[in-house]
Amino acid sequence: MQGRNTSQESLAQRIPDAKDPLLRRRKLSWRWRLFVVFTVALAGVAGGAIGAAVARLGCEECSAPSVALGAALGMAFAGIGMAILAVLVARSFVEWEDSRQCSSP
């Protein structure tokens, strides 16, 4: 039982303090949320156009479903990728703003 207590104590020492302002995450403001929505929509439109163009170039006599499938796949992949990037960028800027506020006198 002694070994278990020491491992719990060392784990408690490695867990960061929840009162540290840099470790608390605040919600994104409406401006950052709007940024994320706008960039995802823009990437989705661009991805859909690229997907449709690739589907048209890939076959000589393309049917509408194959072009629509290419557009949908392009839209989905571009939208998901941009959503990940936009959220990471927004969170990093919010954390950067918080760290500047904490370090200013």
ZIWO-V894456 format. One record per residue. N is the residue number from 1. RES is the residue in three letters. SS is DSSP state (alpha for helix, beta for strand, coil for the rest). OMEGA is omega as a letter, one per 40 degrees, with the letter a starting at -180 (999 if undefined). Layout:
# ZIWO-V894456
[[N RES SS OMEGA] [N RES SS OMEGA]]
This chain:
# ZIWO-V894456
[[1 MET coil a] [2 GLN alpha a] [3 GLY alpha a] [4 ARG alpha i] [5 ASN alpha a] [6 THR alpha i] [7 SER alpha i] [8 GLN alpha i] [9 GLU alpha i] [10 SER alpha i] [11 LEU alpha i] [12 ALA alpha i] [13 GLN alpha a] [14 ARG alpha i] [15 ILE coil a] [16 PRO coil a] [17 ASP coil a] [18 ALA coil i] [19 LYS coil i] [20 ASP coil a] [21 PRO coil i] [22 LEU coil a] [23 LEU coil i] [24 ARG coil a] [25 ARG coil i] [26 ARG coil i] [27 LYS coil i] [28 LEU coil i] [29 SER coil a] [30 TRP alpha i] [31 ARG alpha i] [32 TRP alpha i] [33 ARG alpha i] [34 LEU alpha i] [35 PHE alpha a] [36 VAL alpha a] [37 VAL alpha a] [38 PHE alpha a] [39 THR alpha i] [40 VAL alpha i] [41 ALA alpha i] [42 LEU alpha i] [43 ALA alpha i] [44 GLY alpha i] [45 VAL alpha i] [46 ALA alpha i] [47 GLY alpha i] [48 GLY alpha i] [49 ALA alpha i] [50 ILE alpha i] [51 GLY alpha i] [52 ALA alpha i] [53 ALA alpha i] [54 VAL alpha i] [55 ALA alpha i] [56 ARG alpha a] [57 LEU alpha a] [58 GLY alpha a] [59 CYS coil a] [60 GLU coil i] [61 GLU coil a] [62 CYS coil i] [63 SER coil a] [64 ALA alpha i] [65 PRO alpha a] [66 SER alpha i] [67 VAL alpha i] [68 ALA alpha i] [69 LEU alpha i] [70 GLY alpha i] [71 ALA alpha a] [72 ALA alpha i] [73 LEU alpha i] [74 GLY alpha i] [75 MET alpha a] [76 ALA alpha a] [77 PHE alpha i] [78 ALA alpha i] [79 GLY alpha i] [80 ILE alpha i] [81 GLY alpha i] [82 MET alpha i] [83 ALA alpha i] [84 ILE alpha a] [85 LEU alpha a] [86 ALA alpha i] [87 VAL alpha i] [88 LEU alpha i] [89 VAL alpha a] [90 ALA alpha i] [91 ARG alpha a] [92 SER alpha i] [93 PHE alpha i] [94 VAL alpha i] [95 GLU alpha i] [96 TRP alpha i] [97 GLU alpha i] [98 ASP alpha a] [99 SER alpha i] [100 ARG alpha i] [101 GLN alpha a] [102 CYS alpha a] [103 SER alpha i] [104 SER coil a] [105 PRO coil 999]]
